[in-house]
Amino acid sequence: MVKLLIIADDFTGALDTGVQFAARGAATRVVTDLTYDFNRAEADVLVMVVETRHLAPKDAYRMVYSTVRSARSAGISYIYKKTDSALRGNIGSELAAVLDAAEAGSIAFLPAFPKMRRTTQNGIHYVDGIPVAESVFGKDPFEPVRDSSVEKIIRKQTEKPVVLHRLDAPAVPATPGIHVYDACTDGDLAHIGGELGAEGLRLSAGCAGFAAALADILELNGSEPQMPILPDAFFVACGSVNPVTLRQMKTAEDGGFVHIHLEPVQKLEKDWLESWDCEEHIRAWLEKAESGRCILDVNDPEDRDDTVVYAQDHNLTTEDLRVRISTQLAHLMKRLLDGGLDATILCTGGDTLLALMRAVGVAALTPVRELATGAVLTNFVYQGRTYYIISKSGGFGEPDLFCKLAASIRAGNQKEDAVC
């Protein structure tokens, strides 16, 4: 019986939240099938990926409302609305949908993720100490964050009352509405969660930051999962345009990674997938992957704007680019898997991973553990074989993250060999 349902607006967020419970031993599943029957779930924690990040507010409201109603009908006691740690997406409409569907008066919203230097102070959300609208997320080409005030962001999409809680104020809601809590440390999150208690957290919202505290409060735990033996080869499928990921790829390339930039036709034209040229490139990329560390990247080389020019010449919108590129990269990855790619795969960007799951016909993933904050190891079964994928949001991680992950996997395998 599912005790907690997490409703996530994108795939990487679903995994970095769900893994907080899996790492404590709670049986956790991440599903993408919106018709999933909650009554047949064999998990303590179920994470439903509703992919509302890019929808219109009214459509996001409708999808979240329907999911919450189904969960309540199935007798699920706790619902956590996972939101973006940089406050992208339909925050206001989705929180309103949870309240309306649950016929509830209030919901606790804790947007901070201190481990990733995302904090909320006096109702203002910060990334690396910078108000979020002035950070790299204010310049996001697909979904820029225009305000740093959590209240203003929420009020753009709902008339529900918004109540701000400073750190020195009582945590327990005294009035109806969306209750937004300041937090600068993990200790702050744990303290607020403790004051609210299990009963006060039947409806709550936030990102992966508060999920860890929620797992402890709801006592969702068990035996700690074991680290599996992963393939030594490390293959990055990069669908993110975030500057954080761009720096990570540059550092990896400087550290010896093979860095392949997809040309516009390769990442935008569906017909190219059926061409002889594509077959030749797949064979070449598989050979490069044997080098042990490789990146397949949708971004143009530095100081080039080939994709922008191509989009202008073919009248493609920004949304056309987002959808086409993620879908094309997913099908290229499927071709590589079908061709025998034997590697630990790192996917950057929620669109990329969801598109890959659809391409291989997989609707469920099992989170295993965090390899670094925001870098989640998960697995899925495709054609009878288990593949391990590390998911990472585009805006997460230090510049040397790719290098450290590849090195730690190789070192871990060498340690296992020594033990054996």
C-alpha positions, 0 to 999 in steps of 0.5 A: 500500500502506498503511503506517500505519493509524490507528484513531480513536474519533471523527470529529474526532479522526480528522481532526486526527490524519490531517491531521498526515500529509496536511500533510507530503504523505503520501497520507491518507484517512479512512474510515467504512466498517467493512467497508473492504478495506485491500488496495485502499486507495490511501494511505500513511496510512489513518484508520479511524473506528470510533466507539467513544467512546460504546460499552460497553467490551466492544463497543469492545474487539471492534471495535478487535480486529477492525480490528487483525486485519484490518490485520495480515492485510493486511500493514499494518506500523504501527498507531496507536490514536488516543485522545481528548486529554482521555482520554474513551472506552474507553482501557483496553479499546481499548489491550488490544484492540490488544495482543491482536489484534497478539499483542504484548507492549507498546504505547507510549501518549503521551496529551499534546497540548502545542499544545492545553495538554494535558500528562501529568506524573507520570502525571497528565493536565492540561488548561490546567494543571488535572487533567483530571477537574477541568476542563470535561471532568470536567463533560461531560454525555455522557462525564465524565472521573472520574479524572486518573491515566492509570493509573487510567483504563486499569486500569478496563477492563483488567488489562494491566500499566501502566508509567509513564515519567517524562521522565528515565526510559528510553523503551524498554520493558523489560517487557510492558504499556501504557507511558504516557509523560509529555510537556509539550512537542512536543520531549518527544514528538519525543524519546521517539519518537526513542528508541523509533524506528520499530521501537518504534512498530509499535504506538503510541497517543495523540492528534494531539499525537504523530501529528506526531512519528510522521509524521517518524519513519516518514518519511511525507511528500511534496509539501505540499498547496496551499490551495484557494480556499474559498467566502467565506461561512462557515457553522457547524453546531454540535453541541457543548455544550462550554463552549469552543465556547459561548464561541466562538459568543458571541464570533462573535455579538458579532462580527456572526455571525447566530446561529440556535438550533434549537428543541427540536422542530426538533432532536429530532423527525424528523417535523418534517423533512417539514413545511411549517414546516421548508421555510420555515425552510430557505429562511430559513436559506439567506437568512441564510447569504448574509450571509456568517457564520452559526451553526446551533446545537443549544444553547438560548439563554443562561439557557434550558433548553427542551431539558431541559424537552422531554426530561423531558416526552417521557422522553428520556435523555441518550443519546437527546438525543445521538443525535437531535440529531446526526442531526437537525442532519445532515439539516438540513445535507443539506437546506441543501446540497440547497437550494444552500448555498454556504459553507465549513462548520465542523462542531463535534463528531465526532457532528455530522460523522459524522452528516452524512457518513451523511446525504449517503452519503459514506464517505471524506474527504480531509484537506487541512491545519490552518487552526489547531491542531485545526481541520482543512480537509477535503473530500468530493464530494456529487452531483458537487460538492466541499464543503469542511468544517472539523472542530473538536472541541468542546473546542479553540480560542481564543474568537475562533477562528470569527472568525479562520477566517472572516477568514482565508478571506476574506483568502486569497481576496482575495489570490488575486484580487489575484494573478490 
